Amino acid sequence: MSSASVQVRRAGSPRGFVTSSELGSDFWRRGIATLPAVLPSMSSPDGPPSPMKEKVDLAKEKAAEYAAIGKEYAAAGAQKAKELAGKVLAKDESGGYLVVNEAKARYQAIAARGAAFSKDILDKADISQEDLSKLHRIPAVVSLASLVIGLLLIFSHYNTGWVRGMMWINGEVYEAYVSTTTAELGKDGADSDVLKKYFDGCGSGLFGNGKTCALSTLCAGPTTPYDKPEKSTPDQAWCDLEDAGGLANTLLTVGLIPGLGTFILTFIFAAKEIGKVGLVLSKAESQGISMTAQKYIIAGCWIAFWGFLFVSMVAYAATVPDTLGVGLLTLEASFGVVRLSFLLVTVFGALLIVTLFDLWRPDGFIEAWMEFSETPCLSAKKALYIELMLQLACYLAMFVDEVKWEMLLVVICAYYVDAKVKNFMVMYVVLTTASILFDLITLNFMPQDWQVYTPGQAFTHGLFMVVLILKFLILGTIYLYEKENDGESSGWKQMAPDPEKGEEDEIAE
């Protein structure tokens, strides 16, 4: 419908109505007629300036002032960028970049300090560099890993992050964080003062720090009765948490005994070629403890350590209550540290045992390491190796929150890079693309305010962001890696057999 066909009735019109175009023209003429009355009031030299003109002038002054400041900052930023670019692109007489040379010099200085510090420690311990070269590398690394695992377990013992749930007092709901021995309300104990009103002794003790309350105190019941006991967390729930924590603590403490044995015995075995340590092992053999028996003792310590960790997790998960009155309990980061420790014990213990009893040949591992070392630094293959190792480390650390089976994608991609089997590359690209889509859904669901996260959640969600970025980087690096190998098609392997060459499927019958 055109605007001329729209009719608006108006009183006083000879026809009784006007069209929309006539009405618009009428409003336009009225607006033009009012301008002479408005403009003199803003700019007439005869009278005082109007408030509107003063505001306009002030706005112009401020705009000019901010524009000048903006120009100054822009000029300063451009100068800084120019200076930085000059430093980055500056070269020395040999054609090398000064920034790279400076970084190398700093690294060499730090390495020299570290070498001097370690040499001082070794001299005090009467250990020479020749003795260190005699260390068996795999047992030495495994021994160091067992020490780190023990420290992680000690750290997790008393941290109030084993379970988290919602409890209530007199109908008021609070978030509770529970360790194996204590509990606190709110993030960092912000609401723990509520417990002090009803439980004498809360906030005291070795680990009290004024914010936590012992589970034994909560289990004994409130010293000041609740106003609404029917709308408060029952005492039995705290008693169940105390029993579960006590059982887990007992198992973990006993498990640390073989854990300490794994560190000491594994390190002794790693240093068996060193003179003084070799004498100790020789005396043990003379007492009837053969080298095979010593290996079985070391393996037994690792298996016992592994078993105590597993049983402690199962026992704790089975004995904690389902709820504290509101909603369900969830396992938190401190329990996740025990889970991560269990995974590390599984990996390093298996690595040591197969090494002790020659159940595998490390030729493939050595070959892969040599290939990594010999790969040029500025190549897509080297970047792919580094990205995969970093992603694997992130996945392992995320075990604190939950088990991430996506880490198997790293194995698929590593096999593709090492064996050059394109089928595995296609498999990795497809599965990783699907995982990215799911990650984007998770990313949009995650709270944007990081203040609401617990420390464990903030840690794992930060790793989640790193892993997501690495997925994009790895896919891009695979593309560059493929471009590098376009001229080396003969080096790639296909999983399908070639009938023309008489190859057949090797399927077990």
N, C-alpha and C positions, 0 to 999 in steps of 0.2 A: 504494500500500500504506500503510495507516495505521500510526502508531507503536505502537498497542496490539497489533498482530499480529506485531511483531518480538520474538522470544524469544531470551534470552541464558541459557545454562546456567551455574549457579553452584553450587559445592559447599556442602553444608550446608542447602540449601533443601528444605523438605518435598516440593515438587513436582519438584525437580531443575532447575528453570529459573525465570526471572522475565521479565516483559515489560520493554520499554525504558522505559516510563513509571514502572514501579516502581523500576527502576535509577536513573533521574534523581532521583526523590524521595529515594532513599537517599543519593545524593551531596549533595543539598541539605541534608538533615538533618545530615550529617557536617560540612558547611561551617559551618552555624549553630552547631553544638556547639563548634567551635574558636574562635569569635569571643571568648567571654569570656576565653579563655586568652591571646589576642593583644592585645586592647584594654587590659587593665590594664597590660601591659608598656609601652604607649606613653604612657598618661596617668595612671598611678597616682602619687599624691603621696608615697607612702611610700618608694618606691625611686628611684634615679637615673634620669633620662630615658634612653630607649633611643637608639641611634644613628639609628634610622629616624625618630624624632620630631625629633631635631636636624636631620636633612636636610630634613624637611618644613618645619620652622620657618625654616630658612635659605632654602629655596626661596620661602616666602611673603614673607620680607623682600626678596629680590632682585626678586620679581615686583612688590611694592609700589614698590620703588625705580625699576624700569624704567617702571612705569606713570606715576609722577610725572614722570620725565624725558620720557616720551612726551607727557604733557599740556603740559609746558613748551614742547616743540618745536611741538606742534600750535597752542598759543596764539600763539607767536611767528610761525609760518607764517601763521596767520589774520590777524594784525596786519599782516604784510608784504603779504599779498594785498589787505587792505583799503586800505593806503596806496597800493599800486600801482594798484588800481582807482580810487582817488580822484584820482591823478595823471592816469591815462588819460582818465577821464571829466570831469575839471575843464574848465570853459569860461571864456573871458574875457568881457569886457563886451559884445563884439559877437556872442557866441554860438558862436565858434569854439573848437575844442579846443586846450588849451594845448600838448599833446604835439605836435600837428601844427605849430603855430606855432613851437615850439622847433626841430623838425626842419627847417622851412623856413629859420629863421634860421641854423642851422648850415650848411645847404647853401649859402646865399647867402654866408656868410663864406668857405667853402672855394672857391666859385666866384670870389669877389673876389680871393682870394690867387692862384688859378691865372691869372686874367686879368692881375694885376699882374706875375706871373712871366713870362708869355708876352710881355707888352708890353715888359718889360725886354730880353728876348732879341731881339725884333724891332727895338727901337731900336738895339741894338748892331750888328745886321746891316743897319741902314739900310733897313728894310722897313716901310712904313706899312700901316694897316688898309685903306686904299683899294687898295693893291697886292694885299693878300690877297683882296679881293673880286673881283679880276680873274682869280684862279686858276680854271682849268677843273676842276670838282670831280672828275669821273670820272678823268682822268689823274692828278690829285693823289693821290687815294685809291689808285690802282693803283701809283703810284710808292712810296708809303709801304708798301704790301703787299709790293713787291719787296724792300725793305730788311728787313722782318721775315722774309721767306723766306730771304734770305741768312744772317741770324743763326741761324735754325733749322738750316740746313745746316752751318754752322761748328760749332754745338753738337753735332750728331750725329756729326761726324767721328771723334772719339776716345772716345766713350762705349762701354763694353763691353756693348752690348746689341744688336748687329747679328744675331747668331745665338746660339742656346743649344742645348746637347746634353750627353750623358753620355759622359765619357771614363773610361779606367781606367789605373791604374798598378799593376803586380804583382797584378792581379786585384781591386784595390780600386776601386770605382766612385765618381766625383766628378762634380758638375755644373759644366760649363764655360760661361763667358760670354765671348764673343769680339767684339772690335771689328774695324776694318779693319787695325789694327796690333798689338794686344795681346790677351792672354787672361788671365782670372783664374778661380780655382776657388772654388765656393761663393758664397753670397750675400754681396756686398760684400767678396769676396776672403777669406772666412773660412778656406778650405782651401788658400790659395795657398802656404803654407809647404811643402806637399808637393813643389811644383815646385822649390823652392830646394834640396832635397836632391839632385836629379839634374841641375839645369841651373844652371851658373854664370852670374851676371849677371841672374838674375830679380829683379825688384823695383827695379832701377836704371833710370836714364834719365829723360828729361824728364817723362814721364807715368807713371813707375813707381810712385811713392808707397808702395813696399814691398809692394804686393799684386798687381800685374800683371806679366806676363812678355811680352816682345816675341815676336811670331810668328816672327821671324827666328831668335831664340835657340832656340825649340822646334823649328823646322825643321832646325837644324843637328844635332839629336840630343842625347841626354843625355851630359853629361860624366862622370857616374857611371853605369855600366851598370845597367839594370834587373835585378832578381833573376829576374823572369819576363817576358822580352820578348814572348813569345807571348800574354801576357795584359795587354798594354799598348798604348796608342794608337800606331799607326805614325807615324813621322816624316813620311811623305808627306802625311798628312791635314793636319798643321800647315803644310806647304809649300803645299798647295792653298789653304788659308785665307789664307796670306800673299799668294799670287798674286791671289786674288780681291779681297782688300782693297786691294792696290796698284793694281789696275786700276780699281776703283771710286773710290779716292782721286784718281787721275789724271783720270778723267772729270769728277768733281765739281769739282775744282780748276780745270780748264780751263773748265767750265761757269759758274763764278763770274765769269769775265771778261765774257761777255755779260750775266750777271746784274747785275754792277755797271753795265754800260751801260744796262740797262733802267731802273735807278733814276735815273741821272743824266739820260739823254735824255728819259725820260718826265716827269721833274720840270721840265726846261727847256721841254718842249712845254706843260706845264700852266701855266707862268708866262710864256707868249709875249706876253701882253698887258701885262706889266710892262715899263716903259721900258728898263731896263738889259738884261734878257733879250731883249727885242724887238730891240735893236741887234745882239746876237750873232747872232740868226737872220737878220736882214737882211744882215749881212756874209756869212753862209753862202750866202744866195741870190745875192748879188752875185758869189760865187765859182763860181756854176753849180749849186749844190745847191738845187734848187727845194723848195717846201713838200711837194709830193708825194713827192719823193725822201727828204726827211727823215722822212716818215711811214713809208715803206718800210724805212728804216734802223731805226726804232724797232720796227716789227713784226718785222723780221728778228732783232733782238736777243732779243725774247721767244720767237720760234720756236726760235732756237738754244739758249737757256736751257732751254726745255721739252724739246728733243731730247736734250741732254746728261743731264738728269735721268732721262729714260726709258731711255736706253741704259745708264747707270750701274747702274740697278736690274736691268735684264735681264742685263747682263754679270755682276754679282755673284751673282744667283740661279742663273745657269747654271754658274758656275765653282766655287762652294763644294762641298766633298765632301758625300756623302749622310750620312755618319756619322763619329763620332770613336771608334768601337769598340763602343758600346752604344746601341742605338736610333737614331733619326733626328734630324737637326738641324732646328730650327724658327727662323723669322725672328722677331726681337724688336723692341722698341719703337724703337730707334735707326734701324733700317731703316724702321720705320713712319713716323718723322719725315720721311724722304726721300719716302716715298709720299704723306704729307700735303702736303709742299711741292710735289710734282708736281701734285696736285689743285688747290692754290691757284694755281699758275702757269697751269694750264689754264683756270681760271675767270676770273682777273683778266686774263690775256693775251687771251682771247677777248673779254672786255668792252671792253678797250682797242682791239683791232683793229676791232671792229664800230663803235666810236665814231669812230675816226680816219677810216674810209672811208665813214661814213654808211650802214652796212649795216642799221641798224635805227633806228626812231624811238622815242625815250624817252618818248613821250606816255603810254603805258600805265603805265610805271614811275612817272612823275611823278604820274599820277592816283591810283595805288595809295598812294603816299606821302602825298598830300594827304588821301586818305580816312582813312588811319591817323592822321594828325595831327589831323584834325577830329573823330575819334571820341571821345566822352566818356570820361574816364579810368575812371570807375566804371561800366563797361558790360561785358557779356559779350563783345561783339565786340572791344573793346580787350584784354581779358584773353586772348582766343583768339589775337590777333595776337602778343602778347608770349610766350605759351606756345609757339607754333609757332616763333618766332625762336630762343627758348632751346633748344628741342628740335633744331632744325637745327644750331645751334652745337655741341651735344653730339655729334650724329652726325658732324659734320666732324672733331671732335677724336678720335673713336673710330677714325678711319682709321689712327691710330697702331698699333692692334692688328690690325684687319681692315677690309675694305671693307663698309660697312653700306648695303645697297640699300634698307633700310627708310626711308631719308630721302626716298624718292620719295613716301611717304605724306604727308609735310609739304606737298609740292607739290599733291597731290590736295586736301588740306584747305584750303590757301590759295586754290586756285581756287574751291572751294565757297564760301568766305567772300566772295571778291571778286565772283564772277559769280552767286552765289546759285542755283546749280544743285543741286537736292536729290539728283539721282542720284549726284553725286560725294560728297555727305554720306553716303548709304547705302553707297557703295563704301568710303569711309574707315572708317566704323563697323565694317563686316564684317571688313575686312582688319586693322584695329587690334585688334579683339577676338581674332581668330585669333593675331595676333602676341603678345598678352598671354599667351595660354595656353602658347605655346612659351617665352616668357620665364620663366614660372613654373616650367617644367621645368628650364630653365637655371639659375634661381635656386636651386632645391633641389639641383642637382648641384654648384654652386660651393662650394669649401671655406669653412667658417665662420671659420677662423683666418686673418686677414689677414696674419699674419707670414710665411706660406708664399709670398705673392705677390712677384713681382719689382716694382720701381717702376712699370714700364709696365703690368703686369697690374693692380696696385692702382689706377692712374689710370683705366684703361678700365673696370674693374669698378665703380668709383665712378660713372663716367658712365652705365654700364648701369643702376644703381639710380635715378639721376636721370631717365633717359629713361622707365623703367618707371612711375615716379610721375607724370611728365608725361602719359603716355598716359591714366591714370585722370582726371587733371585736365582734359585736353582733351575727353574724352568727356563729363564732367560740364558743362563750359563750353558744349559744343555743345547739350546739352539746355537750358541756360538761354538760349542764343542763339535756339534755336527757339521757346522760350516768349515771348521778346521780339518775335518776328516773327510770332506767331500772327495778329495783326490786319493783317498786311501780305501776305496771300497773293498779291495781284496782283503783288508784286515778285519772286516766285519764278519761276524758269524750269524747264520740264520738257524733257528731251531728246527725248521722243517727239513727233512731229508731230500736229497736230490736224486730222483729216480734214474736220470741219465747216467749217473756215476755208479749205479748199482747200490745206492744206500737204501737201507730199510729202517723202519721204525723199530727201535729197541724197546719193545714192550714185554714186560715179564709175563710169562705164560704160567 
